[in-house]
Amino acid sequence: MFATCIGGTFQCGYNISIINAPTKYVQDFINQTWRQRYQTEITKDGLTLLWSTIVSIFTLGGFIGVSIGGTLSVKLGRRGTLLTNNVFSLVAAMLMGLSSTAGSFELLIIGRLLIGINAGIALCVEPMFLGEIAPTSLRGAMGTGSSIFLTGGILSGQVMGLKEVLGKAQYWPLLLSTTCIPALLQLQLLPWFPESPRFLLIDKEDEEKCKKALNQLHGFSGSHSVLEDIQREKNNLVGFKAKKPWELFADRSVRWQVITIIVLNAAQQLNGVNAMYFYADYLFRQAGISDDNIPYATVGTGACECLTALTCGMLVESLGRKILISGGYILMSICCILFTVTLALQDFSPVFPYLSVACVFAFVLSFGLGPGGVTNILTTEMFKQTTRPAAFMIAGSVNWLSFFFIGLLFPFIVIGLQHYCFLVFFVVCLSVGIYIVLVLPETKNKSFVEIQKEFQSRRNKETNSEEADALIISTSF
């Protein structure tokens, strides 16, 4: 898991948070560069545009990454794609590290685009790889590795941005270039591990390499039952080829699975967790925390989310996916109401700022315990080998587009509704929680074939119901 995630979702989380600490220093660099080139000061709007481009182009790169990640995973294999993906990270680290020396903020933009592509491919392929190599009894626990390392990356980026580490003005190019370290670690470690056995047998039809990979992953005693499970899935897929994303939308047999991953991945960005982090700085000040100490309080929220992701990993096999993710969204909806009330009462008592801070941590805990940790596991488990890459492309595209959407519109939502914006997030969280309770089956300790049969039985019931309704209508005529 470490070899897979350190150069995958860890990179994504790291590059989400690492850009926050040097904000002022990078803006000063843009000002200085503009002055040297054009002998004039850059306008405030021009500076805002360039800075927002540097920050937000990461999401565009992520969208490009998930758009090609599924295709690469079929052509290069899961492990092969993850290893090749490090090229984007190394080139991005070099460009961002040299931007100050070269006097070019354009290198920052290109570097952020490339590291976004790296993150998009990783978020598409890494959960797929972990889900395919894990034994059924540990698939959920291993699947949470993506979430654990994502939050670990966010926390590491926050720590690296502290003044005691690399958060000083002269170190910001070095800070941004440290993204090469996880890439180099993965290039050293991941080649020692095998390719996905399911990919080898089902996609490549190489039984010998599949057996060798299974023996390395599960041992000789445990590999036989896993091979039988893969063989059963292969037999069910005879004559089927890997599908494209647009083909899944036309396939009625996976209609509910596709709807579910769209709902879950959109909600992962639209649930208000980004708004909580936005309000955290304001609340920390209201609670009496000085500006110098706010970065340390922010690290505390990152540590909180990281610990809950670890907790989710420990509970996902005992409690199951459905309870964790539905419970997480319902708890988040409750936190939204409480947070709105405490924000509205900030001026009535000095106690309310502290209650608001407690709501921030409770919301982050609820997100990490359920939606943050379980969403990628479900995307892996709900699809077969021939549809899984396309499913991850759809899920990743929705996730990154929602990320871009909330980043674009969130400032206007806050300006228009102020703290009442959390009533919007309340509706999102509660609606998704109810949807999960009504639609999603429990996938714990079930093979991919068994999970498909559960969705198939739901589809058969709907078909029978539609036929019965049609018969009643025709009889009445």
Backbone torsions as a table, in degrees:
resi	resn	phi	psi	omega
1	MET	NA	-43.2	-179.6
2	PHE	-60.8	-46.2	-178.2
3	ALA	-62.2	-33.4	-179.0
4	THR	-78.1	-46.5	-170.2
5	CYS	-83.3	-25.5	-175.4
6	ILE	-63.1	-34.0	177.0
7	GLY	-100.6	10.6	-177.7
8	GLY	-114.0	-103.9	-176.3
9	THR	-68.0	-24.9	173.6
10	PHE	-58.4	-43.7	177.9
11	GLN	-59.4	-42.7	-178.5
12	CYS	-61.5	-51.7	179.4
13	GLY	-61.3	-40.9	-179.0
14	TYR	-59.9	-43.3	-176.5
15	ASN	-82.7	-12.8	170.7
16	ILE	-71.7	-42.6	-173.8
17	SER	-93.3	-25.8	-172.0
18	ILE	-66.1	-23.9	-175.7
19	ILE	-78.1	-14.8	-175.6
20	ASN	-73.3	-43.6	-174.7
21	ALA	-60.3	-45.0	-176.0
22	PRO	-89.1	21.7	-176.1
23	THR	-51.4	-54.2	-176.7
24	LYS	-63.7	-39.3	-177.2
25	TYR	-68.9	-39.1	178.5
26	VAL	-68.6	-39.5	177.3
27	GLN	-64.1	-39.0	175.2
28	ASP	-63.1	-38.6	178.2
29	PHE	-64.0	-41.0	177.8
30	ILE	-63.5	-44.2	177.7
31	ASN	-57.4	-47.8	-177.8
32	GLN	-65.4	-43.2	179.9
33	THR	-63.3	-43.4	179.8
34	TRP	-62.4	-42.2	-180.0
35	ARG	-63.1	-41.6	-179.8
36	GLN	-67.9	-35.3	-178.2
37	ARG	-76.3	-46.3	-168.3
38	TYR	-115.2	2.6	179.2
39	GLN	53.1	36.9	176.8
40	THR	-152.8	158.9	179.3
41	GLU	-80.1	141.3	175.9
42	ILE	-73.5	144.3	179.3
43	THR	-71.0	160.3	179.2
44	LYS	-61.8	-41.4	179.0
45	ASP	-66.1	-37.6	178.6
46	GLY	-65.3	-40.3	178.4
47	LEU	-65.5	-42.9	178.5
48	THR	-62.1	-40.7	179.8
49	LEU	-63.7	-46.6	-179.1
50	LEU	-65.4	-42.2	-179.4
51	TRP	-66.1	-44.1	179.5
52	SER	-65.4	-30.5	176.2
53	THR	-66.9	-44.3	179.0
54	ILE	-59.4	-40.5	-178.2
55	VAL	-75.1	-49.3	-169.8
56	SER	-82.1	-18.4	-179.2
57	ILE	-67.3	-16.8	173.1
58	PHE	-57.4	-40.6	-179.6
59	THR	-69.8	-35.6	176.0
60	LEU	-63.7	-43.2	176.4
61	GLY	-61.5	-39.9	177.6
62	GLY	-61.1	-40.8	178.2
63	PHE	-64.3	-42.5	176.6
64	ILE	-61.8	-40.9	-178.2
65	GLY	-61.1	-47.5	-179.7
66	VAL	-69.5	-26.0	179.3
67	SER	-67.8	-27.9	-179.6
68	ILE	-108.3	-12.4	-174.9
69	GLY	-62.0	-45.0	-179.6
70	GLY	-63.1	-42.0	178.9
71	THR	-64.6	-43.1	178.5
72	LEU	-63.4	-36.2	-178.7
73	SER	-66.4	-25.7	177.0
74	VAL	-81.4	-37.7	-176.9
75	LYS	-81.4	-43.4	-175.0
76	LEU	-100.9	-10.1	-172.5
77	GLY	88.3	164.5	-178.1
78	ARG	-68.5	-51.5	-179.6
79	ARG	-65.4	-41.6	-179.8
80	GLY	-61.0	-38.3	178.4
81	THR	-66.7	-42.7	179.6
82	LEU	-63.1	-39.2	178.8
83	LEU	-68.2	-45.4	179.8
84	THR	-63.8	-32.3	-177.6
85	ASN	-60.5	-24.1	-179.3
86	ASN	-66.5	-18.1	176.9
87	VAL	-59.6	-43.6	179.2
88	PHE	-60.6	-41.0	-178.7
89	SER	-66.5	-44.1	-177.9
90	LEU	-66.3	-42.5	178.6
91	VAL	-65.8	-41.4	178.7
92	ALA	-61.7	-43.3	179.6
93	ALA	-61.1	-41.7	-179.9
94	MET	-64.3	-45.8	-177.6
95	LEU	-64.7	-44.8	-178.6
96	MET	-69.5	-35.1	178.8
97	GLY	-68.6	-31.3	-178.1
98	LEU	-92.1	-6.1	-173.4
99	SER	-59.7	-41.3	-179.1
100	SER	-67.8	-45.1	179.7
101	THR	-62.4	-39.9	-178.8
102	ALA	-79.9	-11.6	-178.3
103	GLY	64.2	41.7	-175.4
104	SER	-135.7	108.4	175.5
105	PHE	-74.4	-15.4	175.9
106	GLU	-62.4	-33.0	178.0
107	LEU	-64.6	-33.4	175.9
108	LEU	-64.0	-42.4	-179.4
109	ILE	-63.7	-46.6	-179.9
110	ILE	-64.5	-41.7	179.7
111	GLY	-62.3	-42.7	178.5
112	ARG	-66.7	-34.0	176.1
113	LEU	-64.5	-44.9	-178.2
114	LEU	-67.0	-40.4	179.7
115	ILE	-71.2	-25.8	172.8
116	GLY	-67.9	-40.7	176.0
117	ILE	-61.4	-42.5	177.2
118	ASN	-57.6	-45.8	-178.8
119	ALA	-66.2	-39.6	180.0
120	GLY	-63.7	-44.7	178.0
121	ILE	-63.6	-42.4	-179.0
122	ALA	-62.8	-44.9	-179.4
123	LEU	-66.6	-23.4	178.5
124	CYS	-82.8	-44.7	-168.8
125	VAL	-95.2	-36.6	-174.0
126	GLU	-60.3	-49.9	179.1
127	PRO	-62.5	-34.2	177.2
128	MET	-61.9	-45.2	-179.1
129	PHE	-64.9	-46.6	-179.8
130	LEU	-62.9	-41.4	180.0
131	GLY	-66.1	-32.1	-177.3
132	GLU	-81.7	-27.9	-178.7
133	ILE	-91.4	-13.6	-175.1
134	ALA	-81.6	143.5	169.3
135	PRO	-65.6	153.6	-175.3
136	THR	-54.4	-40.1	-176.4
137	SER	-70.3	-17.8	-178.4
138	LEU	-118.4	8.0	-174.2
139	ARG	-63.0	-39.9	179.3
140	GLY	-66.3	-44.9	-179.2
141	ALA	-62.4	-42.4	178.3
142	MET	-69.9	-33.8	179.2
143	GLY	-64.2	-30.5	178.0
144	THR	-71.4	-11.0	177.0
145	GLY	-55.4	-36.9	178.7
146	SER	-60.2	-44.7	-179.8
147	SER	-69.7	-40.4	180.0
148	ILE	-61.1	-45.7	-178.5
149	PHE	-74.9	-28.3	174.8
150	LEU	-63.3	-49.8	178.9
151	THR	-68.5	-33.4	174.9
152	GLY	-63.6	-36.2	176.9
153	GLY	-67.0	-41.8	177.4
154	ILE	-61.1	-45.8	179.6
155	LEU	-63.4	-42.9	179.4
156	SER	-62.8	-39.7	177.4
157	GLY	-63.6	-39.4	177.7
158	GLN	-64.8	-41.2	179.9
159	VAL	-67.6	-44.0	-179.5
160	MET	-63.4	-24.8	-179.7
161	GLY	-84.8	-3.5	177.1
162	LEU	-68.6	151.0	-177.3
163	LYS	-61.3	-29.5	-179.9
164	GLU	-71.9	-13.1	-178.3
165	VAL	-110.4	-93.2	-179.0
166	LEU	-125.2	26.5	-175.4
167	GLY	-90.8	14.1	178.5
168	LYS	-92.5	162.3	-172.6
169	ALA	-57.1	-42.7	-174.4
170	GLN	-74.7	-10.9	-174.0
171	TYR	-103.3	-1.2	-171.9
172	TRP	-61.8	-36.7	176.2
173	PRO	-63.8	-38.1	177.5
174	LEU	-65.7	-39.2	178.5
175	LEU	-58.8	-46.9	-179.0
176	LEU	-69.7	-29.0	-178.4
177	SER	-81.0	-9.7	179.8
178	THR	-66.7	-6.1	176.0
179	THR	-63.4	-14.4	178.3
180	CYS	-74.1	-21.9	-175.1
181	ILE	-65.3	-49.1	176.5
182	PRO	-61.2	-35.0	179.3
183	ALA	-64.5	-43.7	179.8
184	LEU	-66.3	-36.0	176.9
185	LEU	-63.1	-44.5	179.8
186	GLN	-66.1	-38.5	178.2
187	LEU	-64.0	-26.5	177.5
188	GLN	-81.5	-33.9	-170.1
189	LEU	-99.6	-44.1	-171.3
190	LEU	-63.9	-33.8	178.4
191	PRO	-58.9	-18.4	179.2
192	TRP	-77.0	-10.5	-177.1
193	PHE	-109.5	154.8	-173.5
194	PRO	-80.9	167.1	173.2
195	GLU	-71.4	162.9	178.1
196	SER	-58.1	122.7	179.0
197	PRO	-60.3	-35.5	179.2
198	ARG	-65.3	-39.9	176.8
199	PHE	-64.0	-42.6	-177.6
200	LEU	-63.9	-41.6	-175.6
201	LEU	-84.9	-45.7	-174.0
202	ILE	-80.9	-44.8	-176.6
203	ASP	-85.5	-43.0	-175.7
204	LYS	-98.5	-12.7	-180.0
205	GLU	55.0	39.7	179.0
206	ASP	-110.1	91.3	-174.2
207	GLU	-68.7	-35.3	-178.5
208	GLU	-64.9	-47.8	178.6
209	LYS	-65.4	-34.2	178.0
210	CYS	-62.9	-46.7	179.1
211	LYS	-61.7	-42.0	179.7
212	LYS	-62.6	-42.3	179.5
213	ALA	-65.5	-41.7	179.4
214	LEU	-64.0	-41.2	178.6
215	ASN	-62.6	-36.9	-179.5
216	GLN	-72.0	-35.1	-176.3
217	LEU	-84.6	-40.4	-171.6
218	HIS	-115.5	-7.4	-175.7
219	GLY	83.1	163.6	-176.4
220	PHE	-65.5	-36.4	-176.1
221	SER	-72.9	-33.1	-175.7
222	GLY	-95.5	-7.8	-173.5
223	SER	-79.2	-24.9	-174.2
224	HIS	-64.6	-47.6	-178.5
225	SER	-66.2	-35.8	178.4
226	VAL	-67.2	-39.2	178.3
227	LEU	-62.5	-40.5	178.5
228	GLU	-62.9	-40.6	179.1
229	ASP	-64.4	-43.6	178.3
230	ILE	-64.6	-38.9	-179.5
231	GLN	-65.0	-39.2	177.3
232	ARG	-62.6	-43.0	177.8
233	GLU	-63.9	-39.7	178.9
234	LYS	-62.7	-41.2	-180.0
235	ASN	-64.5	-34.1	178.4
236	ASN	-72.6	-15.3	-175.5
237	LEU	-108.9	14.2	-179.8
238	VAL	-60.9	128.3	-179.8
239	GLY	88.1	-6.0	179.4
240	PHE	-99.4	141.8	175.7
241	LYS	-112.1	161.7	178.3
242	ALA	-57.5	131.7	-174.8
243	LYS	-91.6	156.1	175.1
244	LYS	-89.6	158.3	-178.1
245	PRO	-55.3	-42.4	-177.6
246	TRP	-67.8	-24.3	177.7
247	GLU	-71.7	-28.1	178.4
248	LEU	-66.9	-34.9	-179.7
249	PHE	-65.9	-27.2	-179.6
250	ALA	-91.8	-5.3	-176.7
251	ASP	-93.8	107.4	-177.5
252	ARG	-67.4	-21.7	-178.1
253	SER	-70.0	-19.7	178.8
254	VAL	-119.2	23.2	-175.6
255	ARG	-60.2	-48.4	-177.5
256	TRP	-69.0	-33.7	177.0
257	GLN	-64.1	-43.6	-179.0
258	VAL	-65.4	-45.4	177.9
259	ILE	-58.7	-41.6	-177.0
260	THR	-65.3	-45.1	-179.1
261	ILE	-68.6	-30.3	176.3
262	ILE	-67.1	-45.6	179.6
263	VAL	-61.9	-48.2	-175.5
264	LEU	-67.2	-40.3	-177.3
265	ASN	-76.9	-31.7	173.9
266	ALA	-67.7	-43.0	-178.1
267	ALA	-66.7	-28.2	-179.3
268	GLN	-61.6	-27.5	177.9
269	GLN	-101.0	-26.7	-174.3
270	LEU	-96.6	9.4	-174.9
271	ASN	-84.5	-7.1	175.8
272	GLY	102.9	1.6	-178.4
273	VAL	-64.1	-35.2	177.0
274	ASN	-66.7	-34.4	177.8
275	ALA	-67.4	-36.7	177.4
276	MET	-61.2	-44.1	179.0
277	TYR	-65.5	-35.5	178.4
278	PHE	-62.4	-44.5	-177.8
279	TYR	-77.6	-15.1	-175.7
280	ALA	-58.4	-45.7	-179.3
281	ASP	-59.0	-45.1	179.5
282	TYR	-60.7	-43.2	-177.2
283	LEU	-70.1	-36.6	178.1
284	PHE	-62.8	-38.5	177.6
285	ARG	-67.0	-41.5	179.3
286	GLN	-62.2	-31.7	-179.1
287	ALA	-82.4	1.0	175.5
288	GLY	94.8	10.8	178.3
289	ILE	-82.8	129.5	-177.5
290	SER	-70.5	159.7	-179.5
291	ASP	-59.9	-34.9	-180.0
292	ASP	-66.5	-27.6	-177.0
293	ASN	-97.4	-7.0	-179.6
294	ILE	-61.0	-40.9	177.6
295	PRO	-56.8	-33.7	179.5
296	TYR	-71.8	-36.7	175.7
297	ALA	-66.3	-36.3	177.1
298	THR	-64.6	-39.6	174.7
299	VAL	-59.1	-33.8	178.0
300	GLY	-63.1	-39.6	177.6
301	THR	-67.4	-38.1	176.8
302	GLY	-63.8	-41.6	177.7
303	ALA	-64.3	-37.4	178.8
304	CYS	-61.6	-46.5	-180.0
305	GLU	-66.2	-37.5	179.3
306	CYS	-64.3	-42.7	179.8
307	LEU	-66.0	-37.6	178.9
308	THR	-69.8	-32.8	175.4
309	ALA	-63.6	-40.1	175.5
310	LEU	-63.6	-41.4	178.3
311	THR	-62.9	-41.0	177.2
312	CYS	-59.3	-41.6	178.4
313	GLY	-61.1	-33.5	180.0
314	MET	-79.9	-25.0	-175.1
315	LEU	-99.0	-17.0	-169.2
316	VAL	-64.9	-29.0	178.8
317	GLU	-84.9	-22.5	179.8
318	SER	-91.2	-45.7	-179.6
319	LEU	-85.4	-28.1	-178.0
320	GLY	95.7	164.6	-175.6
321	ARG	-73.1	-43.1	-171.2
322	LYS	-64.2	-44.8	-179.1
323	ILE	-63.6	-43.1	-177.0
324	LEU	-65.8	-46.8	-173.6
325	ILE	-76.4	-39.8	178.0
326	SER	-69.0	-42.3	177.3
327	GLY	-62.6	-38.0	178.1
328	GLY	-60.6	-45.6	-179.0
329	TYR	-68.5	-37.5	179.0
330	ILE	-67.1	-41.8	176.2
331	LEU	-63.2	-39.0	177.7
332	MET	-63.1	-38.5	178.7
333	SER	-64.8	-38.7	176.8
334	ILE	-64.4	-42.7	178.6
335	CYS	-61.0	-36.4	179.2
336	CYS	-61.1	-43.0	178.8
337	ILE	-65.2	-48.7	-179.1
338	LEU	-62.3	-38.7	-179.4
339	PHE	-66.0	-41.2	178.4
340	THR	-62.0	-42.6	-179.9
341	VAL	-65.0	-46.7	-177.9
342	THR	-66.8	-34.9	176.7
343	LEU	-67.2	-38.0	-179.7
344	ALA	-67.5	-23.0	-176.3
345	LEU	-106.6	19.3	-176.8
346	GLN	-55.9	-36.3	-173.8
347	ASP	-87.3	-6.0	-175.3
348	PHE	-85.5	-26.3	-178.2
349	SER	-160.0	143.7	178.0
350	PRO	-67.7	-8.0	179.6
351	VAL	-74.9	-32.2	-171.8
352	PHE	-64.4	-36.6	174.8
353	PRO	-58.0	-37.1	179.2
354	TYR	-70.3	-37.0	176.2
355	LEU	-65.4	-36.1	177.6
356	SER	-65.1	-42.0	176.5
357	VAL	-61.2	-40.1	177.5
358	ALA	-61.9	-37.7	177.7
359	CYS	-65.1	-37.6	177.2
360	VAL	-59.0	-49.3	-178.4
361	PHE	-67.1	-37.7	178.3
362	ALA	-64.7	-39.4	179.2
363	PHE	-65.6	-45.8	179.0
364	VAL	-62.8	-39.8	177.2
365	LEU	-61.0	-45.1	-179.3
366	SER	-64.6	-39.5	179.0
367	PHE	-65.9	-47.7	-177.9
368	GLY	-67.0	-31.6	-176.6
369	LEU	-73.9	-26.2	-176.8
370	GLY	-126.2	-83.4	-174.4
371	PRO	-56.2	-40.9	-178.0
372	GLY	-65.5	-33.1	-174.8
373	GLY	-96.6	-26.2	-168.6
374	VAL	-100.3	-24.2	-171.9
375	THR	-55.6	-49.3	-178.5
376	ASN	-66.5	-31.6	177.5
377	ILE	-62.0	-44.5	-178.3
378	LEU	-65.8	-37.3	177.2
379	THR	-61.3	-38.5	177.5
380	THR	-66.7	-44.1	-169.7
381	GLU	-79.8	-24.6	-173.2
382	MET	-83.1	-5.4	-175.0
383	PHE	-127.0	155.6	177.6
384	LYS	-85.0	174.7	-176.0
385	GLN	-60.0	-38.0	-176.5
386	THR	-77.6	-19.4	-178.8
387	THR	-108.6	-12.0	-173.8
388	ARG	-63.9	-46.8	178.8
389	PRO	-58.9	-43.0	178.8
390	ALA	-65.7	-37.1	178.5
391	ALA	-62.5	-41.3	178.7
392	PHE	-68.5	-31.5	176.1
393	MET	-66.3	-42.0	177.7
394	ILE	-65.8	-48.1	-178.5
395	ALA	-60.8	-45.6	-179.5
396	GLY	-65.4	-39.7	179.4
397	SER	-63.1	-44.7	178.0
398	VAL	-62.2	-42.2	-178.9
399	ASN	-61.6	-49.6	-177.7
400	TRP	-70.3	-36.7	177.0
401	LEU	-66.1	-38.0	177.0
402	SER	-67.4	-37.9	175.9
403	PHE	-59.4	-46.3	178.7
404	PHE	-65.0	-42.8	-177.9
405	PHE	-61.4	-48.1	-178.0
406	ILE	-69.9	-33.1	176.4
407	GLY	-66.7	-33.7	-178.9
408	LEU	-77.1	-43.8	-171.7
409	LEU	-95.9	-17.5	-174.4
410	PHE	-57.7	-44.0	178.6
411	PRO	-57.6	-37.2	-179.9
412	PHE	-72.4	-35.0	176.7
413	ILE	-63.2	-43.2	-179.6
414	VAL	-65.3	-43.3	179.7
415	ILE	-62.5	-41.6	-176.3
416	GLY	-75.7	-42.1	-173.8
417	LEU	-108.5	-13.7	-174.3
418	GLN	53.1	-136.2	-175.0
419	HIS	-70.1	-12.8	177.1
420	TYR	-72.3	-3.6	176.5
421	CYS	-60.9	-22.8	-178.8
422	PHE	-73.4	-12.7	171.6
423	LEU	-69.1	-32.7	174.3
424	VAL	-64.9	-45.3	179.7
425	PHE	-67.8	-30.1	174.8
426	PHE	-59.8	-45.5	179.6
427	VAL	-62.4	-42.6	179.4
428	VAL	-61.8	-51.0	-175.9
429	CYS	-63.7	-45.1	-178.4
430	LEU	-66.5	-41.4	-179.9
431	SER	-62.4	-44.3	-179.7
432	VAL	-67.5	-39.6	177.4
433	GLY	-59.0	-44.5	178.8
434	ILE	-65.7	-41.7	178.9
435	TYR	-57.8	-45.1	-178.4
436	ILE	-62.6	-43.4	-179.9
437	VAL	-61.4	-39.4	-174.6
438	LEU	-83.3	-30.9	-168.9
439	VAL	-109.5	-40.3	-167.9
440	LEU	-82.0	125.9	173.1
441	PRO	-80.0	158.2	174.6
442	GLU	-74.9	132.1	-176.5
443	THR	-110.3	2.6	-177.5
444	LYS	-61.0	133.0	175.1
445	ASN	59.1	27.6	177.5
446	LYS	-116.3	142.6	176.8
447	SER	-72.8	164.5	178.7
448	PHE	-59.9	-36.4	179.7
449	VAL	-65.7	-42.7	179.7
450	GLU	-64.9	-38.7	178.5
451	ILE	-64.8	-40.8	177.8
452	GLN	-62.1	-38.3	179.7
453	LYS	-64.9	-35.2	177.7
454	GLU	-63.8	-45.1	177.2
455	PHE	-67.0	-35.1	179.5
456	GLN	-65.4	-38.6	179.4
457	SER	-65.3	-37.3	175.6
458	ARG	-61.8	-42.4	-179.6
459	ARG	-65.6	-38.7	179.5
460	ASN	-64.6	-39.3	177.8
461	LYS	-62.1	-42.1	179.5
462	GLU	-64.9	-41.1	179.9
463	THR	-63.7	-43.6	179.3
464	ASN	-63.9	-39.0	178.8
465	SER	-65.3	-41.4	178.8
466	GLU	-64.8	-40.7	179.3
467	GLU	-65.6	-38.9	178.5
468	ALA	-64.3	-42.7	177.9
469	ASP	-62.0	-41.4	178.8
470	ALA	-63.4	-38.7	-179.9
471	LEU	-66.6	-41.3	178.7
472	ILE	-62.5	-42.6	-179.6
473	ILE	-64.5	-46.4	-178.8
474	SER	-64.6	-35.2	179.4
475	THR	-69.2	-37.4	-179.8
476	SER	-64.3	-32.6	176.8
477	PHE	-73.6	NA	NA
